[in-house]
């Protein structure tokens, strides 16, 4: 009986030794990782500035081609895309070990897609095909582009225009709850109590 107890404690001792001896990054490795993250963030910032300049027509012929593609894909949200992309990329690079950060990033991505759908619903650009949405948004720099058109076609054909607005607002609310990690009902209750 005593022998079996000592064997078990010997095994558990080995397990704790292995976890203690797990290789931790040295100070030098942490510094190199920090510098790599910083360099990536600055490269993404430069790309986003170029994309923003292209959206306002000062990016040259390459910028014009990129701008037309972005407007065709996202419509009006192409103006907002460089800012959203930089903030999301910096957020995930800084918090890459945090699992909650990936959930927040996914919620922000879904929210951006539904913003394209909202832009399409609000501009009321009627079209028959997705390629028409792409070309109209690229030419006139308005609407929700291909993404917004796809969301509008799928939602409004199933639930109508009013149903489309309700679903988009619901998607915004759910995404904001995930991003902020705050309850909307608690916030409303707090406001009602103060009134």
SERO-4910 file (N, C-alpha, C, O; in steps of 0.05 Angstrom, whole numbers):
BEGIN
 pado doro    nc1    nc2    nc3   cac1   cac2   cac3    cc1    cc2    cc3    oc1    oc2    oc3
  Unk    A     17    -24      0      0      0      0     17     25      0     12     44    -15
  Unk    A     38     24     17     56     48     19     72     50     -7     78     72    -16
  Unk    A     79     27    -19     95     27    -43     78     40    -66     89     55    -82
  Unk    A     52     33    -67     36     44    -88     32     74    -85     31     89   -105
  Unk    A     31     84    -60     28    113    -55     53    127    -65     52    149    -77
  Unk    A     76    116    -59    101    129    -67    105    129    -97    116    148   -108
  Unk    A     95    108   -111     96    108   -140     79    130   -152     87    144   -170
  Unk    A     55    133   -141     37    154   -151     48    182   -147     47    198   -165
  Unk    A     60    186   -124     71    213   -119     95    217   -136    101    240   -144
  Unk    A    110    196   -142    133    198   -160    125    206   -188    137    223   -201
  Unk    A    103    195   -197     93    202   -224     83    231   -225     90    245   -244
  Unk    A     68    239   -204     58    266   -205     81    286   -202     80    308   -213
  Unk    A    102    278   -188    126    296   -186    139    300   -213    148    322   -219
  Unk    A    140    278   -229    152    280   -256    135    299   -273    146    315   -289
  Unk    A    108    297   -271     91    315   -287     95    344   -280     95    361   -298
  Unk    A     98    350   -254    102    378   -247    130    388   -255    133    411   -261
  Unk    A    150    370   -256    176    378   -265    176    385   -294    188    405   -302
  Unk    A    161    369   -310    160    375   -339    146    402   -344    154    417   -362
  Unk    A    125    408   -329    112    434   -333    129    457   -323    128    479   -334
  Unk    A    145    452   -303    163    473   -293    185    478   -313    194    501   -316
  Unk    A    194    457   -326    217    459   -344    208    468   -372    225    469   -390
  Unk    A    182    474   -376    173    483   -403    188    508   -410    191    526   -393
  Unk    A    196    509   -435    213    532   -444    197    558   -445    177    560   -459
  Unk    A    206    577   -430    194    604   -430    211    621   -449    235    618   -450
  Unk    A    198    640   -463    214    657   -480    233    675   -464    226    686   -443
  Unk    A    257    677   -474    277    694   -461    270    723   -466    253    730   -482
  Unk    A    284    741   -452    279    770   -455    286    778   -483    273    796   -495
  Unk    A    307    766   -495    315    772   -522    294    764   -542    287    779   -561
  Unk    A    282    740   -539    261    731   -557    236    749   -554    223    754   -574
  Unk    A    230    758   -530    207    775   -526    211    802   -540    193    813   -552
  Unk    A    236    813   -539    242    838   -552    240    835   -583    229    853   -596
  Unk    A    250    813   -593    249    808   -622    219    807   -631    212    818   -651
  Unk    A    203    792   -616    174    790   -622    161    817   -621    143    823   -637
  Unk    A    169    834   -601    157    861   -599    164    878   -623    147    892   -633
  Unk    A    190    876   -632    198    892   -655    184    882   -680    176    899   -697
  Unk    A    181    856   -684    166    845   -707    138    855   -708    128    863   -729
  Unk    A    124    855   -685     97    865   -683     96    894   -691     78    903   -705
  Unk    A    115    910   -681    115    938   -686    119    944   -716    106    961   -728
  Unk    A    138    928   -728    143    932   -757    118    925   -774    111    939   -792
  Unk    A    105    903   -766     81    895   -781     59    916   -778     45    922   -798
  Unk    A     56    927   -754     36    948   -750     42    973   -768     23    984   -779
  Unk    A     67    981   -769     74   1004   -786     71    998   -816     63   1016   -831
  Unk    A     76    974   -825     72    967   -853     42    968   -859     34    978   -880
  Unk    A     25    957   -841     -4    958   -844    -14    987   -844    -32    994   -860
  Unk    A     -3   1004   -827    -10   1032   -826     -4   1046   -852    -21   1061   -863
  Unk    A     20   1040   -864     27   1052   -889      8   1043   -911     -1   1060   -928
  Unk    A      1   1017   -912    -17   1007   -932    -45   1020   -929    -58   1027   -949
  Unk    A    -54   1024   -905    -80   1036   -900    -80   1066   -908   -100   1075   -918
  Unk    A    -58   1080   -903    -56   1108   -912    -58   1110   -942    -71   1127   -953
  Unk    A    -43   1092   -956    -44   1091   -985    -72   1085   -995    -82   1097  -1015
  Unk    A    -85   1066   -982   -112   1059   -990   -132   1082   -985   -149   1087  -1002
  Unk    A   -128   1096   -963   -145   1119   -958   -140   1141   -979   -160   1153   -988
  Unk    A   -115   1146   -986   -109   1166  -1006   -121   1158  -1033   -131   1175  -1048
  Unk    A   -120   1132  -1039   -131   1122  -1064   -162   1126  -1065   -173   1133  -1086
  Unk    A   -175   1122  -1043   -204   1126  -1042   -212   1155  -1047   -234   1160  -1056
  Unk    A   -194   1174  -1040   -200   1202  -1045   -188   1212  -1072   -188   1236  -1077
  Unk    A   -178   1193  -1089   -170   1200  -1116   -142   1211  -1118   -136   1224  -1139
  Unk    A   -125   1208  -1098    -97   1218  -1100    -77   1196  -1098    -55   1200  -1086
  Unk    A    -83   1172  -1108    -65   1150  -1106    -53   1141  -1132    -41   1119  -1133
  Unk    A    -55   1157  -1153    -44   1148  -1179    -61   1128  -1193    -84   1122  -1184
  Unk    A    -51   1117  -1215    -68   1098  -1231    -71   1071  -1216    -92   1058  -1219
  Unk    A    -50   1063  -1201    -53   1038  -1185    -74   1043  -1163    -90   1026  -1157
  Unk    A    -72   1066  -1150    -91   1073  -1129   -120   1074  -1140   -139   1066  -1126
  Unk    A   -123   1084  -1165   -150   1085  -1177   -161   1057  -1181   -185   1053  -1176
  Unk    A   -144   1039  -1190   -153   1011  -1194   -161    998  -1168   -181    985  -1166
  Unk    A   -145   1003  -1147   -151    992  -1121   -176   1004  -1110   -193    990  -1098
  Unk    A   -179   1030  -1113   -203   1044  -1103   -228   1034  -1117   -248   1029  -1104
  Unk    A   -227   1031  -1143   -251   1020  -1158   -258    993  -1148   -282    987  -1145
  Unk    A   -238    976  -1143   -244    949  -1133   -257    950  -1105   -276    936  -1100
  Unk    A   -246    967  -1087   -256    969  -1060   -285    980  -1060   -302    970  -1046
  Unk    A   -290   1001  -1076   -317   1012  -1078   -336    992  -1090   -359    990  -1081
  Unk    A   -327    977  -1110   -344    956  -1122   -350    934  -1102   -372    923  -1102
  Unk    A   -332    928  -1084   -335    907  -1065   -352    916  -1041   -369    902  -1031
  Unk    A   -346    941  -1030   -357    950  -1005   -375    975  -1007   -388    982   -987
  Unk    A   -375    988  -1029   -391   1012  -1032   -380   1035  -1015   -356   1039  -1013
  Unk    A   -398   1049  -1002   -390   1071   -985   -372   1063   -962   -356   1080   -952
  Unk    A   -373   1039   -953   -356   1029   -931   -327   1028   -939   -310   1024   -922
  Unk    A   -320   1032   -965   -292   1033   -973   -278   1057   -960   -254   1055   -955
  Unk    A   -293   1078   -955   -281   1101   -941   -273   1093   -912   -252   1103   -902
  Unk    A   -288   1077   -900   -284   1069   -872   -265   1045   -869   -253   1041   -848
  Unk    A   -263   1029   -891   -247   1004   -890   -218   1007   -880   -210    992   -863
  Unk    A   -203   1027   -891   -175   1029   -882   -172   1033   -851   -154   1022   -839
  Unk    A   -190   1049   -840   -189   1054   -811   -196   1029   -796   -183   1021   -777
  Unk    A   -218   1016   -804   -227    991   -791   -206    969   -793   -200    955   -774
  Unk    A   -194    967   -817   -174    946   -821   -149    951   -803   -139    932   -791
  Unk    A   -140    976   -802   -117    981   -785   -122    976   -756   -106    964   -742
  Unk    A   -145    985   -746   -152    981   -718   -155    952   -711   -145    943   -690
  Unk    A   -168    936   -729   -171    908   -723   -144    893   -725   -139    875   -708
  Unk    A   -127    900   -744   -101    887   -747    -84    893   -723    -71    875   -712
  Unk    A    -83    918   -714    -67    925   -691    -77    912   -666    -62    903   -649
  Unk    A   -104    911   -663   -116    899   -639   -109    869   -638   -102    859   -616
  Unk    A   -110    855   -660   -105    826   -659    -75    820   -656    -68    800   -644
  Unk    A    -58    837   -668    -29    833   -664    -20    838   -635     -3    824   -625
  Unk    A    -32    857   -622    -25    863   -595    -37    842   -576    -24    835   -556
  Unk    A    -60    832   -582    -74    812   -565    -75    784   -577    -95    770   -573
  Unk    A    -54    776   -591    -55    751   -606    -58    726   -588    -66    705   -597
  Unk    A    -50    728   -562    -53    705   -545    -80    704   -530    -86    684   -516
  Unk    A    -96    724   -533   -122    726   -520   -144    714   -538   -148    724   -560
  Unk    A   -157    693   -529   -178    680   -545   -202    698   -548   -215    698   -569
  Unk    A   -208    715   -528   -231    733   -530   -227    754   -552   -246    763   -564
  Unk    A   -202    761   -557   -196    781   -577   -204    770   -605   -213    786   -621
  Unk    A   -202    744   -610   -210    733   -635   -240    734   -638   -250    738   -661
  Unk    A   -255    730   -616   -284    732   -618   -292    760   -623   -311    765   -639
  Unk    A   -279    779   -611   -285    808   -616   -279    815   -644   -294    830   -657
  Unk    A   -257    805   -655   -249    810   -682   -270    799   -702   -277    813   -721
  Unk    A   -279    775   -697   -300    763   -714   -325    779   -713   -338    783   -733
  Unk    A   -333    789   -689   -357    805   -686   -354    832   -701   -373    841   -714
  Unk    A   -331    844   -700   -326    869   -714   -327    865   -744   -337    882   -759
  Unk    A   -317    842   -753   -317    835   -782   -346    832   -792   -354    843   -813
  Unk    A   -362    817   -776   -390    813   -783   -405    840   -783   -422    845   -800
  Unk    A   -399    856   -763   -412    883   -762   -406    900   -786   -423    914   -797
  Unk    A   -380    898   -796   -373    913   -819   -388    903   -844   -397    919   -861
  Unk    A   -391    877   -846   -406    866   -869   -435    876   -869   -446    883   -889
  Unk    A   -447    877   -845   -475    886   -843   -477    916   -847   -498    927   -855
  Unk    A   -455    931   -842   -454    959   -848   -455    963   -878   -468    982   -888
  Unk    A   -442    946   -893   -445    947   -923   -473    942   -931   -484    955   -949
  Unk    A   -487    923   -918   -515    918   -924   -532    941   -917   -551    948   -932
  Unk    A   -527    955   -894   -542    978   -887   -538   1001   -907   -557   1015   -914
  Unk    A   -513   1005   -916   -508   1025   -936   -523   1020   -962   -533   1038   -975
  Unk    A   -526    994   -969   -541    987   -993   -570    992   -989   -584   1003  -1007
  Unk    A   -581    985   -966   -610    990   -960   -616   1020   -960   -637   1028   -970
  Unk    A   -598   1036   -948   -604   1064   -945   -601   1080   -971   -616   1099   -976
  Unk    A   -583   1071   -989   -580   1085  -1015   -602   1076  -1035   -607   1090  -1054
  Unk    A   -614   1053  -1030   -636   1044  -1046   -629   1042  -1075   -645   1049  -1093
  Unk    A   -605   1031  -1081   -597   1026  -1108   -607    999  -1116   -597    978  -1107
  Unk    A   -628    998  -1132   -639    972  -1141   -623    961  -1164   -616    976  -1183
  Unk    A   -619    936  -1163   -604    923  -1185   -614    894  -1188   -628    884  -1170
  Unk    A   -607    881  -1209   -616    854  -1214   -595    833  -1207   -602    811  -1198
  Unk    A   -570    839  -1212   -549    820  -1207   -528    831  -1189   -526    855  -1185
  Unk    A   -512    813  -1177   -490    822  -1160   -469    838  -1175   -457    857  -1164
  Unk    A   -464    831  -1200   -444    845  -1216   -454    874  -1221   -437    892  -1223
  Unk    A   -480    878  -1223   -491    905  -1226   -485    921  -1201   -478    945  -1203
  Unk    A   -489    909  -1178   -483    923  -1153   -453    931  -1152   -446    953  -1144
  Unk    A   -436    912  -1161   -407    918  -1161   -401    941  -1180   -387    960  -1172
  Unk    A   -411    940  -1205   -404    961  -1224   -416    988  -1217   -403   1009  -1220
  Unk    A   -441    989  -1207   -454   1014  -1199   -439   1027  -1175   -435   1051  -1175
  Unk    A   -432   1011  -1156   -417   1021  -1132   -390   1031  -1140   -380   1051  -1129
  Unk    A   -376   1017  -1158   -349   1025  -1167   -351   1051  -1183   -334   1068  -1180
  Unk    A   -371   1053  -1200   -373   1077  -1217   -382   1102  -1201   -370   1124  -1205
  Unk    A   -402   1099  -1184   -413   1122  -1170   -404   1125  -1141   -411   1145  -1128
  Unk    A   -387   1106  -1132   -376   1107  -1104   -398   1111  -1083   -397   1128  -1066
  Unk    A   -418   1094  -1086   -441   1095  -1068   -452   1067  -1063   -441   1048  -1075
  Unk    A   -472   1064  -1047   -485   1038  -1042   -468   1021  -1024   -451   1030  -1009
  Unk    A   -473    995  -1025   -459    976  -1008   -442    957  -1023   -431    938  -1011
  Unk    A   -439    961  -1049   -422    944  -1065   -432    915  -1068   -456    910  -1063
  Unk    A   -415    898  -1076   -421    870  -1079   -430    857  -1053   -449    842  -1052
  Unk    A   -416    863  -1031   -422    852  -1005   -450    861   -996   -467    845   -988
  Unk    A   -454    888   -997   -480    899   -989   -503    889  -1006   -524    884   -996
  Unk    A   -497    886  -1032   -518    876  -1050   -526    847  -1044   -549    840  -1044
  Unk    A   -505    831  -1037   -511    803  -1031   -527    801  -1005   -546    785  -1003
  Unk    A   -520    817   -985   -535    817   -960   -564    827   -965   -583    815   -954
  Unk    A   -567    848   -980   -594    859   -986   -611    840  -1001   -634    836   -994
  Unk    A   -600    828  -1022   -616    809  -1037   -625    786  -1020   -649    778  -1021
  Unk    A   -607    775  -1003   -615    752   -987   -635    759   -965   -653    744   -959
  Unk    A   -632    783   -952   -649    790   -930   -676    800   -941   -697    791   -931
  Unk    A   -676    819   -959   -701    831   -968   -718    812   -984   -743    815   -984
  Unk    A   -706    794   -999   -723    774  -1013   -737    756   -994   -759    746  -1000
  Unk    A   -725    750   -971   -737    732   -952   -756    747   -932   -777    736   -925
  Unk    A   -748    771   -924   -763    784   -902   -774    812   -910   -787    825   -893
  Unk    A   -768    821   -934   -778    848   -942   -759    870   -932   -740    864   -917
  Unk    A   -764    894   -940   -746    917   -932   -747    922   -902   -725    926   -890
  Unk    A   -770    922   -890   -772    927   -861   -758    905   -846   -743    910   -827
  Unk    A   -762    880   -854   -748    858   -842   -718    860   -845   -703    853   -827
  Unk    A   -709    871   -868   -680    876   -872   -669    895   -852   -647    890   -841
  Unk    A   -683    917   -848   -674    937   -828   -673    924   -800   -654    929   -785
  Unk    A   -694    909   -793   -695    896   -766   -671    877   -763   -658    877   -742
  Unk    A   -666    861   -783   -644    841   -781   -617    855   -779   -599    846   -764
  Unk    A   -613    876   -794   -587    891   -793   -584    904   -766   -562    904   -755
  Unk    A   -605    916   -755   -603    929   -729   -597    907   -708   -581    912   -690
  Unk    A   -610    884   -710   -605    862   -691   -576    853   -693   -563    848   -672
  Unk    A   -565    851   -717   -537    843   -720   -519    863   -708   -499    855   -695
  Unk    A   -525    889   -711   -508    910   -698   -508    907   -668   -487    908   -655
  Unk    A   -532    903   -657   -534    901   -627   -519    877   -617   -504    879   -597
  Unk    A   -522    854   -630   -508    829   -621   -478    833   -623   -463    826   -605
  Unk    A   -469    845   -645   -440    849   -649   -429    869   -628   -407    865   -618
  Unk    A   -444    890   -622   -435    909   -602   -434    896   -574   -415    902   -559
  Unk    A   -452    878   -568   -451    864   -542   -426    847   -540   -413    846   -520
  Unk    A   -419    833   -562   -395    816   -563   -370    833   -561   -351    826   -547
  Unk    A   -369    855   -576   -345    872   -576   -341    886   -550   -318    885   -539
  Unk    A   -361    897   -538   -358    913   -513   -360    895   -488   -351    904   -467
  Unk    A   -370    871   -491   -374    853   -468   -392    866   -446   -387    863   -422
  Unk    A   -411    882   -455   -430    895   -437   -458    887   -445   -464    884   -469
  Unk    A   -475    885   -426   -503    878   -431   -519    903   -438   -518    923   -424
  Unk    A   -533    902   -460   -550    925   -469   -573    929   -450   -580    952   -444
  Unk    A   -585    907   -440   -608    909   -421   -599    922   -395   -614    938   -384
  Unk    A   -575    916   -385   -565    929   -361   -562    959   -365   -568    975   -348
  Unk    A   -552    966   -389   -548    994   -396   -574   1009   -397   -577   1031   -386
  Unk    A   -594    997   -410   -621   1009   -412   -634   1012   -384   -645   1032   -378
  Unk    A   -631    991   -368   -642    991   -340   -629   1014   -324   -643   1028   -309
  Unk    A   -603   1017   -327   -588   1038   -313   -599   1066   -321   -602   1084   -304
  Unk    A   -604   1070   -347   -614   1096   -356   -642   1100   -346   -649   1123   -337
  Unk    A   -659   1080   -346   -687   1083   -337   -687   1089   -307   -704   1105   -298
  Unk    A   -670   1076   -291   -670   1081   -263   -661   1110   -257   -672   1122   -238
  Unk    A   -642   1121   -272   -633   1148   -268   -654   1168   -276   -655   1190   -264
  Unk    A   -671   1161   -295   -693   1180   -303   -714   1179   -282   -734   1193   -285
***
